[in-house]
């Protein structure tokens, strides 16, 4: 089976359940977005959410995907940067215990944290302090980081460090790895549109996006957006939430339904979809079957708060996949 490595912002998610959305307005955080904040702003959000139900889980988009793949039995690796603090230790311990081979770089900066504000309708809004994660630089990764792997999965949030993300893609491309990119967030796409188009056109084989991200990238609704994106890469995926997903490769195009689910928290839904889809691909499944795998993982993770599933839930996922 193919081996998959990911590179991304190593973050710990501080999941916070909101009683209403007024707090988002008070903190000037657009609902459903990912906003980069300073350490001081992050502390402000924590202060304003004192007393609410909240807890800590390891996170970061690419890390979520790679953790899910590891739980499915895939040989995985992860490259990221953490601080020498309790949050960094929590992240390292959490991802290693699943069996992910980690290549974590240490920093004197505080570890990154993403405060995930979860609304009653399960939508989540992130106030993200990158901290040590943002200090990862291109000189700290080399070709050995990706040696022995077949696929490199990258989160779009790394686009804020243009030299780093391009060097990672260039090394992977030179060494024959398939490159998978998740566009991450509509505002990330809006702010880095030209550079993302350049990267996808030059390096990327697989592009994951949702409706908002695909619209930000193309200015088109999903059915037209997937046409434009697929013209720039090998495989284009547009996730449609409760409406399922679309996938296109060459002249083959599929629409796959979402599974029935009772959403509590959509954190990690796209990351888990990517894991399911990539799992299908490396097992030589057709595109529509791979998309169904993605739907299963996405549907199951939104039924819990955070991105950590019980072993019983993982066994349920494995059994469902076997029947597809």
C-alpha positions as CSV (number, residue, x, y, z in Angstrom):
1,X,0.0,0.0,0.0
2,X,1.2,3.5,-0.7
3,X,2.7,5.6,2.1
4,X,1.3,9.1,2.7
5,X,3.1,12.0,4.4
6,X,1.5,15.4,5.3
7,X,3.0,18.8,6.0
8,X,1.0,21.5,7.8
9,X,0.6,23.8,10.8
10,X,0.9,21.7,13.9
11,X,-1.9,23.0,16.1
12,X,-3.9,22.0,19.1
13,X,-7.6,22.8,18.8
14,X,-9.3,24.4,21.8
15,X,-12.9,23.4,21.0
16,X,-15.5,25.8,22.5
17,X,-19.2,25.3,22.4
18,X,-21.1,28.6,21.9
19,X,-24.5,29.3,23.4
20,X,-25.2,31.7,20.6
21,X,-23.4,33.6,17.8
22,X,-23.4,37.0,19.4
23,X,-19.9,36.3,20.7
24,X,-18.6,35.9,17.1
25,X,-19.9,39.4,16.3
26,X,-18.4,40.8,19.5
27,X,-15.0,39.4,18.6
28,X,-15.4,40.4,14.9
29,X,-14.9,36.8,13.7
30,X,-16.9,36.1,10.5
31,X,-18.9,32.9,11.1
32,X,-17.4,29.9,9.3
33,X,-14.0,31.6,8.6
34,X,-10.5,30.9,9.8
35,X,-8.9,34.1,11.1
36,X,-5.2,34.4,12.0
37,X,-4.8,36.2,15.3
38,X,-1.9,37.3,17.5
39,X,-1.1,35.7,20.8
40,X,-2.8,38.6,22.6
41,X,-5.9,38.3,20.5
42,X,-6.0,34.6,21.1
43,X,-5.8,35.2,24.9
44,X,-8.7,37.7,24.5
45,X,-10.8,35.0,22.8
46,X,-10.0,32.6,25.6
47,X,-10.9,35.2,28.2
48,X,-14.3,35.9,26.5
49,X,-15.1,32.2,26.4
50,X,-14.4,31.4,30.0
51,X,-17.2,29.4,31.5
52,X,-18.2,27.8,28.2
53,X,-17.8,24.1,27.6
54,X,-14.4,23.6,26.0
55,X,-11.6,21.0,25.7
56,X,-8.4,20.4,23.9
57,X,-7.6,18.0,21.0
58,X,-4.7,17.8,18.6
59,X,-5.6,19.5,15.3
60,X,-4.4,21.3,12.2
61,X,-6.0,20.4,8.9
62,X,-3.2,18.1,7.4
63,X,-2.6,16.5,10.8
64,X,-6.3,15.6,11.1
65,X,-6.1,13.9,7.6
66,X,-3.0,12.0,8.4
67,X,-4.3,10.9,11.8
68,X,-7.5,9.5,10.2
69,X,-5.4,7.7,7.5
70,X,-3.3,6.1,10.3
71,X,-6.4,4.8,12.0
72,X,-7.3,3.2,8.7
73,X,-4.0,1.3,8.7
74,X,-2.1,3.5,6.2
75,X,1.7,4.0,6.8
76,X,1.9,7.8,7.5
77,X,4.2,10.6,8.3
78,X,3.9,14.2,9.4
79,X,6.1,17.3,9.2
80,X,5.4,20.3,11.4
81,X,6.8,22.6,14.1
82,X,5.8,22.9,17.8
83,X,7.0,24.8,20.8
84,X,8.8,23.4,23.8
85,X,5.7,23.6,26.0
86,X,2.8,21.5,27.3
87,X,0.7,22.2,24.1
88,X,3.5,21.1,21.9
89,X,4.0,17.9,24.0
90,X,0.3,17.2,23.9
91,X,0.3,17.4,20.1
92,X,3.4,15.2,19.7
93,X,2.1,12.6,22.1
94,X,-1.3,12.5,20.6
95,X,-0.2,12.0,17.0
96,X,2.6,9.5,17.8
97,X,0.3,7.2,19.8
98,X,-1.8,6.6,16.7
99,X,1.3,5.4,14.8
100,X,2.1,8.4,12.7
101,X,5.9,8.8,12.1
102,X,6.5,12.4,13.1
103,X,9.2,14.8,11.9
104,X,8.5,17.6,14.4
105,X,10.8,20.6,14.6
106,X,11.1,22.3,17.9
107,X,10.8,26.1,18.5
108,X,11.2,28.6,21.3
109,X,7.9,30.1,20.3
110,X,4.6,29.0,22.0
111,X,2.9,26.1,20.2
112,X,0.2,27.0,17.8
113,X,-3.4,26.8,18.8
114,X,-6.7,27.1,17.0
115,X,-9.7,28.2,19.1
116,X,-12.6,26.5,17.4
117,X,-15.9,28.3,18.2
118,X,-18.6,25.8,17.5
119,X,-22.1,27.3,16.8
120,X,-25.4,25.6,17.7
121,X,-25.9,24.7,14.0
122,X,-22.5,22.9,14.1
123,X,-20.6,25.5,12.0
124,X,-17.2,26.3,13.4
125,X,-15.2,29.5,13.3
126,X,-11.5,29.5,14.0
127,X,-9.3,32.1,15.7
128,X,-5.9,30.7,15.0
129,X,-2.6,31.6,16.6
130,X,0.0,29.9,14.5
131,X,2.9,30.4,17.0
132,X,5.7,27.9,16.5
133,X,3.9,26.5,13.4
134,X,4.5,29.7,11.5
135,X,8.2,29.6,12.3
136,X,8.7,26.5,10.2
137,X,10.9,27.5,7.3
138,X,12.0,26.0,4.0
139,X,15.6,25.4,5.2
140,X,14.2,23.0,7.9
141,X,12.8,20.6,5.4
142,X,14.8,18.6,2.8
143,X,14.3,15.8,0.4
144,X,14.9,13.2,3.1
145,X,11.6,14.4,4.8
146,X,9.6,12.9,1.9
147,X,11.9,9.9,1.1
148,X,10.0,6.6,0.9
149,X,6.5,8.2,0.6
150,X,4.2,8.1,-2.4
151,X,1.8,11.0,-1.7
152,X,2.3,14.4,-0.1
153,X,-0.8,16.0,1.4
154,X,-0.6,19.7,2.1
155,X,-3.0,22.0,3.8
156,X,-3.7,25.3,2.1
157,X,-3.1,27.2,5.3
158,X,0.6,26.9,4.6
159,X,0.2,29.3,1.6
160,X,0.9,32.1,4.0
161,X,4.5,30.9,3.9
162,X,5.0,30.9,0.2
163,X,8.6,29.9,0.1
164,X,8.0,26.9,2.4
165,X,5.0,25.6,0.5
166,X,6.6,25.9,-2.9
167,X,9.8,24.2,-1.7
168,X,7.8,21.3,-0.2
169,X,5.9,20.9,-3.5
170,X,9.0,21.2,-5.6
171,X,10.9,18.6,-3.7
172,X,7.9,16.2,-3.7
173,X,7.3,16.8,-7.5
174,X,11.0,16.2,-8.2
175,X,10.9,12.9,-6.3
176,X,7.8,11.7,-8.1
177,X,5.3,12.0,-5.2
178,X,1.7,12.7,-6.0
179,X,0.7,16.0,-4.5
180,X,-2.6,16.6,-2.8
181,X,-3.8,20.0,-1.7
182,X,-6.7,21.1,0.5
183,X,-7.7,24.7,-0.2
184,X,-8.4,25.1,3.5
185,X,-10.7,28.2,3.8
186,X,-12.5,30.6,1.5
187,X,-10.7,33.6,2.9
188,X,-7.3,31.9,2.5
189,X,-8.1,31.4,-1.1
190,X,-9.3,35.0,-1.6
191,X,-6.1,36.4,-0.1
192,X,-3.7,34.1,-2.0
193,X,-5.6,33.5,-5.3
194,X,-2.9,34.1,-7.9
195,X,-0.3,32.2,-6.0
196,X,-2.6,29.2,-5.4
197,X,-3.4,29.1,-9.1
198,X,0.3,29.1,-9.9
199,X,1.0,26.2,-7.5
200,X,-1.9,24.1,-8.7
201,X,-1.1,24.6,-12.3
202,X,2.6,23.7,-11.8
203,X,2.7,21.0,-9.1
204,X,-0.6,19.7,-7.7
205,X,-2.3,16.5,-8.8
206,X,-5.4,16.4,-6.4
207,X,-7.3,19.5,-5.2
208,X,-9.9,19.4,-2.4
209,X,-12.2,22.3,-1.9
210,X,-15.7,23.0,-0.6
211,X,-18.4,25.2,-2.1
212,X,-17.1,28.4,-0.7
213,X,-13.5,27.7,-1.5
214,X,-14.3,26.6,-5.1
215,X,-16.3,29.8,-5.6
216,X,-13.5,31.9,-4.2
217,X,-11.1,30.1,-6.5
218,X,-13.1,30.2,-9.7
219,X,-16.0,32.7,-9.2
220,X,-18.3,29.9,-10.3
221,X,-21.0,27.7,-8.7
222,X,-19.8,24.1,-7.9
223,X,-20.9,22.4,-11.1
224,X,-18.9,25.0,-13.2
225,X,-16.1,25.4,-10.6
226,X,-15.1,21.7,-10.7
227,X,-14.7,22.0,-14.5
228,X,-12.2,24.9,-14.1
229,X,-10.3,23.3,-11.3
230,X,-10.0,19.9,-13.0
231,X,-8.5,21.6,-16.0
232,X,-5.6,22.6,-13.8
233,X,-4.9,19.2,-12.1
234,X,-5.5,15.5,-12.4
235,X,-8.4,15.1,-9.9
236,X,-10.7,17.9,-8.6
237,X,-13.0,17.4,-5.6
238,X,-15.7,19.8,-4.5
239,X,-17.4,19.0,-1.2
240,X,-21.0,20.1,-0.9
241,X,-21.7,19.5,2.8
242,X,-25.0,17.7,3.3
243,X,-25.4,17.5,-0.5
244,X,-22.4,15.2,-0.8
245,X,-19.5,15.8,-3.2
246,X,-18.5,16.0,-6.8
247,X,-15.3,14.6,-8.2
248,X,-13.8,14.9,-11.7
249,X,-10.9,13.4,-13.5
250,X,-10.5,14.0,-17.2
251,X,-13.9,13.3,-18.8
252,X,-15.1,11.3,-15.8
253,X,-17.3,13.1,-13.3
254,X,-19.3,11.8,-10.4
255,X,-21.8,13.1,-7.8
256,X,-21.8,11.2,-4.6
257,X,-24.3,11.6,-1.7
258,X,-23.4,12.4,1.9
259,X,-24.3,9.7,4.4
260,X,-27.0,10.3,6.9
261,X,-25.6,12.0,10.0
262,X,-26.6,14.0,13.0
263,X,-24.1,16.9,12.9
264,X,-22.8,18.3,16.2
265,X,-19.6,19.9,15.1
266,X,-18.3,20.2,11.6
267,X,-14.7,20.6,12.7
268,X,-12.5,18.3,10.6
269,X,-15.2,17.2,8.2
270,X,-13.2,18.2,5.1
271,X,-10.0,16.8,6.6
272,X,-11.6,13.4,7.2
273,X,-13.2,13.5,3.7
274,X,-9.7,13.9,2.2
275,X,-8.5,10.9,4.3
276,X,-11.3,8.7,3.1
277,X,-10.8,9.8,-0.5
278,X,-7.0,9.2,-0.4
279,X,-7.5,5.9,1.3
280,X,-9.7,4.8,-1.7
281,X,-7.2,6.0,-4.2
282,X,-4.2,4.2,-2.7
283,X,-6.4,1.0,-2.7
284,X,-7.1,1.4,-6.4
285,X,-10.8,2.1,-5.9
286,X,-12.7,4.0,-8.6
287,X,-13.3,7.7,-8.1
288,X,-16.9,7.4,-7.0
289,X,-16.0,4.7,-4.4
290,X,-13.2,6.9,-3.1
291,X,-15.6,9.7,-2.7
292,X,-18.0,7.4,-0.8
293,X,-15.2,6.6,1.6
294,X,-14.7,10.3,2.1
295,X,-18.4,10.8,2.8
296,X,-18.3,8.0,5.4
297,X,-15.4,9.5,7.3
298,X,-16.8,13.1,7.1
299,X,-20.3,11.9,8.2
300,X,-18.9,10.1,11.2
301,X,-16.6,12.9,12.5
302,X,-19.3,15.6,12.5
303,X,-21.3,13.5,14.9
304,X,-18.8,14.1,17.7
305,X,-17.2,17.3,19.1
306,X,-13.7,17.6,17.8
307,X,-11.8,15.1,15.6
308,X,-11.1,12.2,17.9
309,X,-13.3,9.2,17.3
310,X,-13.7,6.2,19.7
311,X,-12.3,2.8,18.7
312,X,-15.8,1.6,18.4
313,X,-16.6,4.4,15.9
314,X,-13.5,3.5,13.9
315,X,-14.5,-0.1,13.7
316,X,-17.9,0.9,12.5
317,X,-16.2,3.0,9.8
318,X,-14.0,0.1,8.7
319,X,-17.0,-2.2,8.4
320,X,-19.0,0.3,6.4
321,X,-16.1,0.8,4.0
322,X,-15.9,-2.9,3.4
323,X,-19.5,-3.0,2.2
324,X,-19.0,-0.2,-0.4
